[in-house]
Amino acid sequence: AQSVTQLGSHVSVSEGALVLLRCNYSSSVPPYLFWYVQYPNQGLQLLLKYTSAATLVKGINGFEAEFKKSETSFHLTKPSAHMSDAAEYFCAVRNNAGNMLTFGGGTRLMVKP
Amino acid sequence: DAGVTQSPTHLIKTRGQQVTLRCSPKSGHDTVSWYQQALGQGPQFIFQYYEEEERQRGNFPDRFSGHQFPNYSSELNVNALLLGDSALYLCASSLGGARNYGYTFGSGTRLTVV
């Protein structure tokens, strides 16, 4: 079974600092990986997805993630944090049949002024 | 272009009652998936409907059931509610059954069981 693990349930950065949110996956086949963001009292918004086309994936709002097979990782980064980036971030992996996502436990990003 | 619409946004039920949640997919999408998100946790897959049939089911008891209508909208039914069923229920729509690269999520229904 495929799974993802997000290291760090809470991450705090200063405005303008680098954002790094960690995600490690477990999969016996090449995975399809996703990062979603959830603002308070809202649903999930897709930030970016990896579908084996390129290892460095650029998403919305200046976020990007790099797929590293050797490290089974798909960490999310942003060079400079904005106050508006404060939210919950979820990493997810799609199953082989393509009909379900398995999510990590989430990382709450806090941005300090 | 309307996104995924869920109703109601909030509701409160008593233990043992039954509840029905509704979802209208994004225009052009034909597949609906349901997820349960308990407070402080990631969403967990309940099931997916495509062509009016349940195509995949997660690790949820039979108290959770669903339906998809010819217009692709969907309902999630939960019987004999337990306190532990309190959660945010998210609906996600996509296109093409198994080839799901792009899920669009609704804002969810917040269910509180008292």
Interface residues (C-beta under 8 A of the other chain):
Chain A: Y32 Y36 N41 Q42 G43 L44 Q45 L46 K49 T51 F90 A92 R94 N95 A97 G98 N99 M100 L101 T102 F103 G104 G105 G106
Chain B: V4 T31 S33 Y35 G40 Q41 G42 P43 Q44 F45 Q48 Y50 R55 Q56 G58 L90 A92 G97 A98 R99 N100 Y101 G102 Y103 T104 F105 G106 S107 G108
